[in-house]
C-alpha cells in the first residue's frame, strides 16, 4: 500500500493577495499525479458535507 503524506493548513496566496489554507494529501514518492479539488469546508467530515 502506498504511503500518503498529509499537510494540514498550507497557506496559498490568491491573485488578490488573500491567503487560503488548504489540506494536501499526496503520495510519498516523486512523480506527477492527478489532483482532486473539493468544496469549501476542508475540515468537515464527509457525513456533514452537503451533497
C-alpha positions in Angstrom: 0.0 0.0 0.0 1.4 3.4 -0.9 2.4 5.8 1.9 0.4 9.1 1.9 1.6 12.4 3.3 -0.9 14.8 4.9 -0.1 18.5 5.1 -2.6 20.5 7.2 -3.4 24.2 6.7 -0.9 25.0 4.0 -1.2 28.7 3.1 -1.7 29.5 -0.6 -1.7 33.1 -1.9 -4.6 34.1 -4.2 -4.3 36.6 -7.1 -6.0 39.3 -4.9 -3.4 38.9 -2.1 -5.7 36.8 0.1 -4.3 33.7 1.7 -6.3 30.5 1.9 -5.3 27.5 4.0 -5.6 24.1 2.3 -5.1 20.5 3.2 -2.9 18.4 0.9 -2.9 14.6 0.7 -0.2 13.2 -1.6 1.9 10.1 -2.2 5.3 10.0 -0.6 7.2 9.5 -3.8 8.2 11.7 -6.7 6.0 11.9 -9.8 3.1 13.7 -11.4 -0.4 12.7 -10.2 -3.9 13.8 -10.8 -5.4 16.4 -8.5 -8.8 16.3 -6.9 -10.1 19.6 -5.5 -13.1 19.5 -3.2 -15.6 22.1 -2.0 -15.1 24.5 0.9 -15.2 23.1 4.4 -11.9 21.2 4.2 -12.1 20.1 7.8 -15.8 19.0 7.7 -16.4 15.2 7.9 -18.0 13.8 4.8 -21.1 12.9 6.7 -21.7 16.6 7.4 -20.9 17.8 3.9 -23.7 18.8 1.6 -24.4 16.5 -1.4 
